[in-house]
């Protein structure tokens, strides 16, 4: 168009010049007339060419306009028939366009959606956060996605996934926002069901492993009871009392072992809580020494040297004896289980005014660093225990008991160098006159002998 206008202007200028030259002569010379007609012919030819170019450009514009209209109709149809709700708002979030799915989502016809701030369809409790997100989109000017609870008219609110992208003009100024809003209630429900199913599968797996472990753990003492009972039934008439006594001792020990296993299992019942636990005063030194003696008789731990030390006033400390028994017995069992014979086990108890500190130190296998984070999980066993027997319950019971007592556990271990577990439990002391700290090292005669042999 600019070229056509220029050509017309040039022809007009040349014609005016020829007109001025013609007025200077009463009878224009022949060569001037020929020049004028030549200029006119050239101008007309140029105008004809320009006219053809203009017509061609007009035709192209018409074709382009038709293509644009077709594309516009196509995108409008896609916009209308899209299964997900689409909205177009201005830069501050006021709705300018909405598709049919948006009408259904908000339960409102389009004439009543247009010119409404999108924020009014957000759950009241989340509107402030929604406006903050909208301001970030306007400031940053990039695509953003987040979740929000939407509130349609006369319906319950629902979780929605929002995707918003900015619209800019040719100068890069923000002119509007495009919104894609999806109701994700079904997805949330499916995820909830998936998690519940995963939990059920995990519980089923735990139950199966639990039954398997119970059968293994109970089999040994039950077999002992069965064997001893058969011997007593078959040979009771001819067996002296001195030979019957060890059999009865084995039966009692096996029954005791089963009872202790059941007590350990019941710690996972979940009905106990810190508020219902009852504390009673005990002599920690006597209490723990009795458990050491009991363990030796029940499990025959072999030749191992126990260094048992008590520091502080431990004669009357208030704590829950049942849970303390779980802690002490299972840690002692682990020390014997993972410490080779003729090695030393150090057990120390420190009684302070408001807390009880138990430290168990063995010189056994040690725990790999990668196993420590999972050490107190139920059924978990260290990667280096090999063929050593165990159910993976002991340390889980310890952790459960310590948690119920609102205590803490610390672990230090070196592979091949042994393990130290420190248990800190809150306690209260009975009001008594202050006494000097006591420090004792208690060794049984058998242990003193084994220590000297070592």
Secondary structure, 3 states (H helix, E strand, C coil): CHHHHHHHHHHHHHHHHHHHHHHCCCCCCHHHHHHHHHHHHHHHHHHHHHHHHHHHHHHHHHHHHHHHHHHHHHHHHHHHHCCCEEEEECCCCEEEEECHHHHHHHCCCHHHHCCCEHHHHECHHHHHHHHHHHHHHHHHCCCEEEEEEECCCCCCCEEEEEEEEEEECCCCCEEEEEEEEEECHHHHHHHHHHHHHHHHHHHHHHHHHHHHHHHHHHHHHHHHHHHHHHHHHHHCCCCCHHHHHHHHHHHHHHHHHHHHHHHHHHCCCCCCCHHHCCCEEECHHHHHHHHHHHHHHHHCCCCCEEEEEEEECCCCEEECHHHHHHHHHHHHHHHHHHCCCCCEEEEEEEECCCEEEEEEECCCCCCCHHHHCCCCCCCCCCCCCCCCCCCCCHHHHHHHHHHHCCCEEEEEEECCCEEEEEEEEECEECCCCCCCCCEEEECCHHHHHHHHHC
